[in-house]
């Protein structure tokens, strides 16, 4: 699994949360470009990313992941501060499988990621 997020707090919270999924190894990228490179180089089971990244538009990154990643069908979960229906639709249309709005709701993120982990048998 790859986590892409620019804010240190978000990375810390997510990696702590991910410890509950014992069979999943979490890689971390701070920027969208770095995350895309990891996705191109490695066969990932899932990508969890923030909607606001320091270097790329999230919808563009989701679309690039669908085209360029080593596993283009890997689920993509977007965590966003903007919970508007327009932003949600934009990211889902770009190819995201799930959209979770903040303030960070750990239970909602765990439910979305857990469901996708189970359905994709991500390791």
Secondary structure, DSSP 8 states (H G I E B T S, - for coil): -EEE-S-HHHHHHHHHHHTTSTT---EEESSHHHHHHHHHHS--SEEEEESB-SSSBHHHHHHHHHHHSTTTTSEEEEEES---HHHHHHHHHHT-SEEEESS--HHHHHHHHHHHHHHHT--
